[in-house]
Amino acid sequence: MAYYPDLSPYSYDAGGREMLDVGWLSRDHECTTGIASAGLVEALAGLARHAVNVQRGTHFCELCPDFRTARQHTSRGDVFLGSGEIHVPNGRGVTYASPAMIVHYVEDHSYLPPEDYRRSVRDRWGALHGRPGYSAGTSRTPP
């Protein structure tokens, strides 16, 4: 998978929308790490169920220590993470584009995406479950 710095312009197929890259990681480049707020991984996994730009083949995590470990993380339960993208609008005219593998990066490598991205993911997940403004002060994952 290609590396793109967080918040760089997305260039694959923006379809005329302003899109920014988040979570296109590589072992050759450092990334921000930290503890994600409660519910972020579940929200990302939920959004990954509806990945777009799914391609043939599988991407394996470059951050895992070996191929065997990386192969184990191409799925999370019944959600395939080894191909496809998550597109998340921020509500202010920008859409973030991330590899579906971002679920694994956050959960297992402590990758911490930019704050507006995290808020947008939680808001999008909440809106899909009838809870607009979900990220504001809550730590529960919507049902």
N, C-alpha and C positions, 0 to 999 in steps of 0.2 A: 504494500500500500504506500502511496506517496505521502510525504510529510508536507504539511502546510502549517505555518505559525498560526496560533490562535488569533482570530479576528482579522486575518488576511482576507482579501476578496476571493470569494468562491468563483471558480472559473469553469467547472465541468459543464453545467447546463442550468444557468440561473433563470432562463426563460424570461428575461427582462426584469426580474426582481433584484433588489439589492440583497445579496446574500454574503454571509461571512463564514469562514471556516472555524470550527472548534473541534478539537480532539483528534486531529490527524497526526498521531504521534509516531515517533521513531526512536529507536535506541540511540541513534546518533545525535539527538537533540534533547536537551533537558526540558522538563515540563514542570508546571506548578503542581505541588502536592499538598495535601491537607486532609482534613476530615470533612466529608460531605455531610450536609444536614440530613436529618431523618427524612426518609421518603424519596430522596433524589434517585437512588438506584432503582427503586421500584417504579418510579415515574418513567425513567429512561427505558427500563425493560418493557414497560407497557407501550411506550411509543415505538420501540423497536419491533414490536409485533406487526407494525404497519410500515415497515421500511420501504423506501423508494430507491430507484436506481439499482435494483438488485441485479447482480451480474452472475454469469456462470463462474464456477470456481469458488475457492475459499481463501479468505485472508486469515493468516495465523498471526497471533500477537508477537511482535518483535521484542516486547519488554519481558516476556516470560523467560525463565532461565534456560529452557530447552524445548525442543520440538514436541516432545511427549506432553509436557505441561501445556504448551500453547494449543495443541490439538484438543485437549480437554476443555478449553475455554472458547471453542467456536460456537457453543450454545449455552444458554442459561435456561435450564428446564426445557420447555418446548419452544423457546425463542432462539432462532438462529442468528448469531452475531457475526458470522464469518463473511457476510456480504451484505451490501445495502447501506442506505443512509437514513438518518433521522433528520427531517427538516422541521424546525421549530420557529414560528413567527414570534417576535417579541412584542407585538401590539403597537409598535411605533414605526412600522415600515421596513424593518429589517428581518430577514429570515436567516437563522443559523443552520448550517449544514454540517453534520457530524457522521462519522462512520458508525454503524450499529455497534461496532466493537467498543464504543465509548462506555457502554454498560460495564464491560469487563475492566476497562482502564480505571474507572471510578471505583468499582467494587474491590478489585484485587490489587491494583497498583497505586491506590490513593491519589489518582489524578484528580485535580480540583479545577474544573472548568471556570471560566470567568463568571463573576457574580450575576450579570444580566442574563447570561445563558442559563444558569441554574434557576433563577427566578422564572424565566420564560418556560423552561421545561416543567416546573411545578405548576405554573399557571395553565399551561396547555393541557397537562394531565388532569388538573382539577376541572377545567372547562369541559373536557370530554366526559367527565363524570358528574356534571351538573353542579360544580362548585367553583364558580368564577372567583378570581382573587385568592385562590387556594394557598398560594405561597405566603400570603401576608399573615405571619404569626402562627402558623400551624406546623405541627410536626407529624401529623398522622397522614398515612397514605389513604387516598380515597378508595372506597370499595370497588 
